[in-house]
Amino acid sequence: MKTRIPVSVRTGLKRLGADLKNARLRRRLRMVTIAERAGISRETLAKIQKGDPGVSMGNYASVIFALGFSTTWMNLADIANDKTGQALDEERIPRRARDTRV
C-alpha cells in the first residue's frame, strides 16, 4: 500500500532536490563524484535531485554532507527549537506538588 504524501512535503522535496542539484552544478561536480562521496548510486542521486519521496532520509543527508553543507539542520526537532512541544509540556506541569505517600 502506498502512503499519501502531503502536497507541501512533495513540493518541499522537489525544491530540496533542485537546490542540491544546483549546489552540485555550482561546485562543478559530476553526479558520479557526489554519489561516490555519499555512498549511493548515481541513480539514487538522480532520484534525490528530482525530490523523490521514496528515497531514504539517510541518503538525502549523505548528499547534503557530500556537498559540504552544515549539519545544523539535524537540530531541527531539538527541544530548544520545538516551541509547540515546550508549550504542551508547560501545560502538563502540575500546579502544586502532591504527596505520593499512601
Secondary structure by P-SEA (a helix, b strand, c coil): cbbbbcaaaaaaaaaaaaaaaaaaaaacccaaaaaaaacccaaaaaaaaaccccccaaaaaaaaaaacccccccccccccccaaaaaaaaaacccccccccc
